[in-house]
Amino acid sequence: MESHVKIFDTTLRDGEQAPGCSMNINEKIEVAKQLEILKVDIIEAGFAISSPGDFNSVEAISKAVKNCTVASLARAVQKDIDSAYEAVKNAVSPRIHTFLATSPIHMEHKLKMTPDQVIERIQQSVSYAKNYCSDVQFSAEDATRSEREFLAKAVKTAIDAGANVINIPDTVGYAAPEEMYTLIRYLMETVSGIEKVDVAVHCHNDLGMAVANSLAGVRAGARQVECTVNGLGERAGNAALEEIVMGIKTRYNLYGGYTNIDTKQIYRTSKLIYNVIGQTAAINKPIVGANAFAHEAGIHQHGVLADKSTYEIMIPEEIGITKNKLVLGKHSGKHAIADKLTELGYTFTEKELGEYYDKIMALSDKKKFITDSDIDAIVTNRRRIEGVYKLVHFDVHTTKNATSTCVIKLMRENEEFEEVSLGQGPINAAYNAIDKITGSICEEMSNYNIHSVSDGNDALGEVTVKLKAKDKTVTGRGLSTDIIESSILAYINGINKLLEII
């Protein structure tokens, strides 16, 4: 009989810890709401004790999300657990997730605790968390490098202390699938009372086996999988949510389970998160990469034309990829745009509809037709903060083998500022002019990326930049059919984010 495999999404905690993947509070709330639409079971919103910003974002997500459990991570110490509960207490379904390492190498070198002290701390911390919250998860950090008998004792202690979820992490991506399978089977067959709790797996991808190890855990009886959208995470990342979900769905006969994920929201969720962190999927990324459903080899094309099942085990529509239809023009009214947004699965306020309408109409002056991809890009790139600086006007002069010139006019609090600057190319000149106005807030631009988000020679171009100041890194984004304008908008967006946090 098939059973429910719960999806525990830690994009906002473990995924956001990856270098260059940080998000501000508005972006985290937006991602959390999309994860709710995706129908994940649990959102790990952050590590509340780690910083005031993390606490505030966990608290805000707990208030915003209504249909998912919201968890905060906490070390096995009382102050962490106190902070975690304070952050999630307003959630409809709050969870405290506490952890402690159980491997010999972690106990000796990191914790500097004896095995007996670790067992005692597990009992104390889980019991303490249970006084706050009925939903308590315990994770045995570095479980796959722990001694099995000791791990079983630690798991039993956590269950007896009140944990209703036991997580078995492969913290450093060390395990192989067969090892994960036998470890979960060992615990299921050895620990009394484990049948009354959810057993979870949390796998890292250091050896490229996070998804395989996670699915091996499911096959062994785990009924919660911890993962991140696009496999984001520290080092080589975590198990990718989209790969796990589609693995379970495509090979349901092998894993004996199902998820509640709305798979038609997978592609949109992936695109949103890549957009927020300023990255794009590798073209060969499973499920969501540009080549995931492409067939170039002649023999493949022939087979797919004859019967898609010859080379496609999934169809793009299953994950929310639709044909790039021509949908709107410059004479489309606000009602038609509202209908199209609803058809594409977006929810919006009247204010947001007005903003989308203005952007679509402005785009229709530059493009003959507006496509689904254009609309997705406009919605995904919507303004997430009320920026200090706004672009009023720019004028660029550039020729081959000559220094470029840019005049920039920005508005700040209804006052306009104009500067001119030279540069090695139009983008450099524009950025130099912006720096003159903003006072060179940006200390370093660590990345500049440009890509097309729709088709044709009038395609929308999206630019993302990584800006650094005072040890803080932000992602700026800009969208336009004019690449210079996209670049300027991205830089201004990044400057406005830096002003928020420094």
C-alpha positions as CSV (number, residue, x, y, z in Angstrom):
1,M,0.0,0.0,0.0
2,E,1.4,3.4,-0.9
3,S,2.1,5.8,1.9
4,H,2.7,9.6,2.1
5,V,6.3,10.7,1.8
6,K,6.5,14.2,3.4
7,I,8.6,16.8,1.7
8,F,10.6,18.9,4.2
9,D,12.0,21.9,2.3
10,T,15.1,23.6,3.8
11,T,15.8,26.0,0.9
12,L,15.3,28.9,3.3
13,R,17.7,27.5,5.9
14,D,20.3,25.1,4.4
15,G,20.0,26.3,0.9
16,E,20.3,30.0,1.8
17,Q,23.5,29.3,3.7
18,A,25.3,28.6,0.4
19,P,27.7,31.4,-0.7
20,G,26.0,33.9,-2.9
21,C,22.5,32.5,-2.2
22,S,21.4,34.9,0.6
23,M,17.9,36.5,0.5
24,N,16.3,39.4,2.2
25,I,13.2,39.1,4.3
26,N,10.8,40.0,1.5
27,E,12.4,37.5,-0.9
28,K,12.2,34.8,1.8
29,I,8.5,35.4,2.4
30,E,7.9,35.3,-1.4
31,V,9.7,32.0,-1.6
32,A,7.9,30.6,1.4
33,K,4.5,31.4,-0.2
34,Q,5.5,29.7,-3.4
35,L,6.6,26.6,-1.4
36,E,3.2,26.7,0.1
37,I,1.6,26.8,-3.4
38,L,4.0,23.9,-4.3
39,K,2.4,22.0,-1.4
40,V,5.5,21.1,0.6
41,D,4.7,19.6,3.9
42,I,7.3,21.4,6.1
43,I,9.2,24.7,5.5
44,E,12.3,25.1,7.5
45,A,12.3,28.8,7.6
46,G,15.7,29.4,9.2
47,F,18.0,29.1,12.2
48,A,16.3,31.6,14.5
49,I,19.2,32.1,17.0
50,S,21.8,32.7,14.3
51,S,21.0,36.4,13.9
52,P,18.3,39.0,14.4
53,G,17.6,38.9,10.7
54,D,17.1,35.2,10.7
55,F,14.8,35.4,13.7
56,N,12.7,38.1,12.0
57,S,12.4,36.1,8.8
58,V,11.4,32.9,10.6
59,E,8.8,34.9,12.6
60,A,7.5,36.6,9.5
61,I,7.2,33.3,7.5
62,S,5.5,31.7,10.4
63,K,2.8,34.4,10.3
64,A,2.5,34.4,6.5
65,V,2.2,30.6,5.8
66,K,-1.1,28.9,6.6
67,N,-1.0,25.5,4.9
68,C,2.5,24.1,5.8
69,T,4.3,23.3,9.0
70,V,7.0,25.9,9.7
71,A,10.2,24.8,11.5
72,S,13.2,26.6,13.0
73,L,16.5,24.9,13.5
74,A,18.0,24.9,17.0
75,R,21.1,23.4,18.5
76,A,20.6,21.2,21.5
77,V,20.8,24.0,24.0
78,Q,18.0,25.9,25.8
79,K,18.7,29.4,24.4
80,D,18.5,28.1,20.9
81,I,15.2,26.2,21.6
82,D,13.8,29.3,23.3
83,S,14.6,31.4,20.3
84,A,13.2,28.8,17.8
85,Y,9.9,28.6,19.7
86,E,9.6,32.4,19.9
87,A,10.1,32.6,16.1
88,V,7.6,29.9,15.1
89,K,5.0,30.1,17.9
90,N,2.6,32.1,15.7
91,A,2.6,29.5,12.9
92,V,-0.5,27.5,12.3
93,S,1.6,24.3,12.6
94,P,4.9,25.1,14.4
95,R,7.9,22.7,14.7
96,I,11.1,22.9,16.7
97,H,14.0,21.1,15.0
98,T,16.9,20.4,17.3
99,F,20.1,18.5,16.5
100,L,23.3,17.1,18.0
101,A,26.1,15.2,16.4
102,T,26.5,11.5,17.1
103,S,29.6,10.5,15.2
104,P,32.9,9.8,17.0
105,I,34.8,12.5,15.0
106,H,32.2,15.2,15.8
107,M,31.8,14.2,19.5
108,E,35.5,14.3,20.0
109,H,36.7,17.2,18.0
110,K,33.6,19.5,17.7
111,L,31.5,18.9,20.7
112,K,34.2,17.7,23.0
113,M,31.6,15.6,24.8
114,T,31.6,11.9,25.8
115,P,29.0,9.6,24.3
116,D,27.2,9.5,27.7
117,Q,27.1,13.3,27.7
118,V,25.6,13.4,24.2
119,I,22.9,11.0,25.2
120,E,22.1,13.1,28.3
121,R,22.0,16.3,26.2
122,I,19.6,14.7,23.6
123,Q,17.2,13.7,26.4
124,Q,17.3,17.2,28.0
125,S,17.0,19.2,24.8
126,V,14.2,17.2,23.2
127,S,12.2,17.2,26.5
128,Y,12.8,20.9,26.9
129,A,11.5,21.5,23.3
130,K,8.5,19.2,23.9
131,N,7.4,21.5,26.7
132,Y,7.0,24.3,24.1
133,C,5.7,22.4,21.1
134,S,4.0,19.1,20.3
135,D,5.9,18.8,17.0
136,V,9.6,18.2,17.8
137,Q,12.2,16.8,15.3
138,F,15.6,15.5,16.4
139,S,18.5,15.2,13.9
140,A,21.5,13.0,14.7
141,E,24.1,15.1,12.9
142,D,26.7,13.1,10.9
143,A,24.5,10.0,11.4
144,T,26.1,8.1,8.5
145,R,29.5,8.2,10.1
146,S,28.2,7.3,13.6
147,E,28.6,3.9,15.2
148,R,25.3,2.0,14.6
149,E,24.7,0.8,18.1
150,F,25.3,4.3,19.5
151,L,23.1,5.9,16.9
152,A,20.3,3.5,17.7
153,K,20.7,4.5,21.4
154,A,20.6,8.2,20.5
155,V,17.5,7.7,18.4
156,K,15.7,5.7,21.1
157,T,16.6,8.5,23.6
158,A,15.1,11.2,21.4
159,I,11.9,9.1,20.8
160,D,11.5,8.5,24.6
161,A,12.0,12.2,25.3
162,G,9.1,13.1,22.9
163,A,10.5,13.6,19.4
164,N,7.9,12.7,16.8
165,V,10.4,13.0,13.8
166,I,13.8,11.4,13.7
167,N,16.1,12.7,11.0
168,I,19.1,10.7,9.8
169,P,21.5,13.1,8.0
170,D,24.3,12.3,5.7
171,T,25.9,15.6,6.7
172,V,29.0,15.5,4.7
173,G,27.7,13.5,1.7
174,Y,29.8,10.5,2.6
175,A,27.3,7.6,2.2
176,A,26.5,5.4,-0.7
177,P,22.9,4.5,-1.5
178,E,23.2,0.9,-0.3
179,E,24.7,2.1,3.0
180,M,21.8,4.6,3.5
181,Y,19.3,1.8,2.8
182,T,20.9,-0.6,5.2
183,L,21.2,2.1,7.9
184,I,17.6,3.0,7.8
185,R,16.5,-0.6,7.8
186,Y,18.8,-1.3,10.8
187,L,17.2,1.5,12.8
188,M,13.6,0.5,11.7
189,E,14.3,-3.1,12.9
190,T,16.3,-2.3,16.0
191,V,14.8,0.8,17.8
192,S,11.6,0.1,19.7
193,G,9.0,2.8,19.2
194,I,10.4,4.0,15.9
195,E,7.3,2.8,14.1
196,K,5.4,5.5,15.9
197,V,7.5,8.4,14.5
198,D,8.4,9.7,11.1
199,V,11.9,8.7,10.0
200,A,13.6,11.3,7.8
201,V,16.7,11.5,5.7
202,H,18.8,14.6,4.9
203,C,21.5,14.1,2.3
204,H,24.3,16.3,1.0
205,N,25.7,16.0,-2.5
206,D,29.5,16.1,-2.0
207,L,29.9,12.8,-3.9
208,G,26.9,13.5,-6.2
209,M,24.6,11.0,-4.5
210,A,22.3,13.1,-2.4
211,V,19.2,12.3,-4.4
212,A,20.1,8.6,-4.8
213,N,20.8,8.3,-1.0
214,S,17.5,10.1,-0.2
215,L,15.5,7.7,-2.5
216,A,17.4,4.8,-0.9
217,G,16.2,6.0,2.5
218,V,12.6,6.2,1.1
219,R,12.9,2.7,-0.2
220,A,14.0,1.5,3.2
221,G,11.0,3.1,4.9
222,A,11.8,6.8,5.6
223,R,8.7,8.9,5.2
224,Q,10.1,12.3,5.3
225,V,12.8,13.7,2.9
226,E,14.7,16.9,3.6
227,C,15.7,18.7,0.4
228,T,16.0,22.1,-1.3
229,V,14.7,23.5,-4.6
230,N,17.4,23.2,-7.3
231,G,19.6,21.3,-4.8
232,L,20.9,24.5,-3.2
233,G,23.1,24.2,-0.2
234,E,26.5,24.4,1.3
235,R,29.5,23.0,-0.6
236,A,28.0,20.8,-3.4
237,G,24.5,21.3,-2.2
238,N,21.6,19.2,-0.9
239,A,19.3,16.7,-2.4
240,A,17.2,18.4,-5.1
241,L,13.4,18.6,-4.3
242,E,12.4,18.4,-7.9
243,E,14.5,15.3,-8.6
244,I,13.2,13.5,-5.5
245,V,9.6,14.3,-6.2
246,M,9.7,13.3,-9.8
247,G,11.7,10.2,-8.9
248,I,9.0,9.0,-6.5
249,K,6.3,9.9,-8.9
250,T,7.9,8.3,-12.0
251,R,9.0,5.2,-10.1
252,Y,6.1,4.9,-7.7
253,N,6.2,1.1,-8.0
254,L,9.8,1.1,-6.7
255,Y,9.4,3.4,-3.7
256,G,5.9,2.6,-2.6
257,G,5.0,6.2,-1.7
258,Y,3.6,9.4,-3.0
259,T,4.1,13.1,-2.2
260,N,1.5,15.9,-2.0
261,I,3.6,18.1,-4.3
262,D,1.8,19.9,-7.1
263,T,4.3,19.0,-9.7
264,K,3.0,21.6,-12.1
265,Q,4.4,24.2,-9.8
266,I,8.0,22.7,-9.9
267,Y,9.3,24.7,-12.9
268,R,7.9,28.0,-11.6
269,T,9.3,27.4,-8.2
270,S,12.7,26.6,-9.6
271,K,12.7,29.7,-11.8
272,L,11.6,31.9,-8.9
273,I,14.4,30.8,-6.7
274,Y,17.1,31.0,-9.4
275,N,15.8,34.5,-10.0
276,V,15.9,35.5,-6.4
277,I,19.5,34.3,-5.9
278,G,20.7,35.6,-9.3
279,Q,21.6,32.2,-10.9
280,T,20.3,30.0,-13.7
281,A,20.0,26.3,-14.1
282,A,22.8,24.3,-15.8
283,I,21.5,23.3,-19.2
284,N,21.8,19.6,-18.3
285,K,20.2,20.0,-14.8
286,P,17.7,17.2,-14.4
287,I,14.0,18.1,-14.5
288,V,14.4,21.9,-14.8
289,G,17.4,22.4,-17.1
290,A,17.0,23.8,-20.6
291,N,17.9,20.4,-22.2
292,A,15.9,18.2,-19.8
293,F,13.2,17.6,-22.5
294,A,15.3,18.4,-25.6
295,H,16.1,15.8,-28.2
296,E,18.8,16.5,-30.8
297,A,20.1,13.1,-31.8
298,G,18.3,12.0,-35.0
299,I,17.4,8.6,-33.6
300,H,15.9,10.2,-30.5
301,Q,13.9,12.7,-32.5
302,H,12.5,9.9,-34.7
303,G,11.5,7.9,-31.6
304,V,9.9,10.8,-29.8
305,L,7.9,11.8,-33.0
306,A,6.7,8.2,-33.2
307,D,5.9,7.8,-29.5
308,K,7.1,10.2,-26.7
309,S,7.5,7.3,-24.3
310,T,10.5,6.0,-26.4
311,Y,12.8,8.7,-24.9
312,E,10.6,10.7,-22.4
313,I,9.8,9.2,-19.0
314,M,8.2,12.5,-18.0
315,I,6.4,15.1,-20.0
316,P,7.2,18.8,-19.6
317,E,3.6,19.7,-18.8
318,E,3.9,17.5,-15.6
319,I,6.4,20.0,-14.1
320,G,4.6,23.1,-15.4
321,I,6.4,23.8,-18.7
322,T,4.0,24.9,-21.3
323,K,4.3,25.9,-25.0
324,N,5.4,29.4,-25.4
325,K,2.2,30.8,-26.8
326,L,1.6,34.2,-28.2
327,V,-0.9,35.6,-25.8
328,L,-1.2,39.4,-25.6
329,G,-0.7,42.5,-27.6
330,K,-0.7,46.3,-26.9
331,H,-4.5,46.5,-27.2
332,S,-5.1,43.9,-24.5
333,G,-7.0,45.3,-21.5
334,K,-6.4,44.9,-17.8
335,H,-9.1,42.2,-17.6
336,A,-7.4,40.1,-20.3
337,I,-4.1,40.4,-18.4
338,A,-5.8,39.4,-15.2
339,D,-7.3,36.3,-16.9
340,K,-4.0,35.3,-18.3
341,L,-2.2,35.7,-15.0
342,T,-4.9,33.5,-13.4
343,E,-4.6,30.9,-16.2
344,L,-0.8,30.8,-15.5
345,G,-1.5,30.1,-11.9
346,Y,-0.6,33.5,-10.3
347,T,-2.4,35.2,-7.5
348,F,-2.2,39.0,-7.2
349,T,-3.7,42.0,-5.6
350,E,-5.3,44.9,-7.5
351,K,-2.1,47.0,-6.9
352,E,0.1,44.2,-8.3
353,L,-2.3,43.8,-11.3
354,G,-1.8,47.5,-12.0
355,E,2.0,47.2,-11.9
356,Y,1.9,44.1,-14.2
357,Y,-0.4,45.9,-16.6
358,D,1.9,48.9,-16.8
359,K,4.9,46.7,-17.4
360,I,3.2,44.6,-20.0
361,M,1.9,47.7,-21.8
362,A,5.4,49.2,-21.8
363,L,6.8,45.9,-23.1
364,S,4.1,45.8,-25.9
365,D,5.5,49.1,-27.3
366,K,8.8,47.2,-27.8
367,K,7.6,43.8,-28.8
368,K,4.8,42.9,-31.2
369,F,3.5,40.0,-29.1
370,I,3.8,39.2,-25.4
371,T,4.3,35.5,-24.6
372,D,3.9,33.3,-21.5
373,S,7.6,33.5,-20.9
374,D,7.5,37.3,-21.0
375,I,4.7,37.3,-18.4
376,D,6.5,34.8,-16.2
377,A,9.6,37.0,-16.3
378,I,7.7,40.2,-15.5
379,V,6.0,38.5,-12.5
380,T,9.1,36.8,-11.3
381,N,11.1,40.1,-11.5
382,R,8.6,42.2,-9.8
383,R,9.8,44.8,-7.3
384,R,10.4,43.3,-3.9
385,I,11.5,46.4,-2.1
386,E,10.6,50.1,-2.3
387,G,14.0,51.2,-3.5
388,V,15.7,54.4,-2.4
389,Y,16.9,55.1,-5.9
390,K,14.8,54.9,-9.1
391,L,16.0,55.3,-12.7
392,V,14.6,58.3,-14.5
393,H,16.7,58.5,-17.6
394,F,20.0,57.4,-19.2
395,D,21.9,58.3,-22.3
396,V,24.8,56.2,-23.5
397,H,27.3,57.0,-26.2
398,T,29.7,54.2,-27.3
399,T,31.7,53.4,-30.4
400,K,34.4,50.9,-31.2
401,N,38.0,51.7,-30.0
402,A,36.8,54.7,-27.9
403,T,35.9,55.4,-24.3
404,S,32.1,55.2,-23.7
405,T,30.1,58.0,-22.0
406,C,26.9,57.7,-20.0
407,V,24.6,60.3,-18.5
408,I,22.4,58.9,-15.7
409,K,19.5,60.6,-13.9
410,L,18.2,58.9,-10.7
411,M,15.4,60.0,-8.3
412,R,15.7,59.8,-4.5
413,E,12.8,60.9,-2.3
414,N,11.4,63.1,-5.2
415,E,14.7,64.8,-5.8
416,E,16.6,64.1,-9.1
417,F,20.3,63.6,-9.4
418,E,22.2,63.6,-12.6
419,E,25.8,62.6,-13.3
420,V,28.0,61.8,-16.3
421,S,30.9,59.4,-16.4
422,L,33.3,57.6,-18.7
423,G,34.0,53.9,-18.8
424,Q,35.4,51.0,-20.7
425,G,32.2,50.2,-22.5
426,P,28.6,51.4,-21.9
427,I,27.9,49.3,-18.8
428,N,31.0,50.4,-17.0
429,A,30.3,54.0,-17.8
430,A,26.7,53.7,-16.5
431,Y,27.9,52.0,-13.3
432,N,30.5,54.7,-12.8
433,A,27.9,57.4,-13.1
434,I,25.6,55.6,-10.6
435,D,28.5,55.3,-8.2
436,K,28.9,59.1,-8.4
437,I,25.3,59.6,-7.4
438,T,25.1,56.9,-4.7
439,G,28.5,57.5,-3.1
440,S,30.2,54.3,-4.3
441,I,28.2,52.2,-1.8
442,C,29.2,49.1,-3.7
443,E,32.8,48.0,-2.8
444,E,32.9,45.1,-5.3
445,M,30.9,43.6,-8.1
446,S,31.7,39.9,-7.9
447,N,29.4,38.7,-10.7
448,Y,27.6,39.9,-13.8
449,N,25.3,37.6,-15.7
450,I,23.0,38.1,-18.7
451,H,20.6,35.7,-20.3
452,S,17.5,35.7,-22.4
453,V,14.2,34.8,-20.7
454,S,12.1,34.5,-23.9
455,D,12.7,33.9,-27.6
456,G,13.3,36.0,-30.7
457,N,15.5,39.0,-31.5
458,D,13.3,41.2,-29.3
459,A,13.5,38.9,-26.3
460,L,13.6,40.2,-22.8
461,G,17.1,40.1,-21.3
462,E,17.6,39.5,-17.6
463,V,20.8,40.8,-15.9
464,T,21.9,39.7,-12.5
465,V,24.8,41.2,-10.5
466,K,26.4,40.3,-7.2
467,L,27.4,43.4,-5.2
468,K,29.4,43.4,-2.0
469,A,29.8,46.0,0.8
470,K,30.9,45.6,4.4
471,D,31.0,41.8,4.2
472,K,27.4,41.7,2.9
473,T,26.5,40.3,-0.6
474,V,23.3,41.0,-2.4
475,T,21.8,40.1,-5.8
476,G,20.5,42.8,-8.1
477,R,18.2,42.1,-11.0
478,G,17.1,44.0,-14.0
479,L,14.7,43.1,-16.9
480,S,14.3,44.8,-20.3
481,T,14.5,44.3,-24.0
482,D,17.4,46.8,-23.8
483,I,20.4,45.1,-22.3
484,I,22.0,48.4,-21.2
485,E,18.7,49.2,-19.4
486,S,18.6,45.8,-17.8
487,S,22.2,46.2,-16.6
488,I,21.4,49.6,-15.1
489,L,18.3,48.4,-13.4
490,A,20.1,45.4,-11.9
491,Y,22.9,47.6,-10.5
492,I,20.3,50.1,-9.0
493,N,18.4,47.1,-7.5
494,G,21.6,45.9,-5.9
495,I,22.5,49.3,-4.5
496,N,19.0,49.6,-3.0
497,K,19.4,46.2,-1.3
498,L,22.8,47.2,0.1
499,L,21.2,50.4,1.6
500,E,18.7,48.2,3.4
501,I,21.3,46.2,5.3
502,I,24.4,48.4,5.8
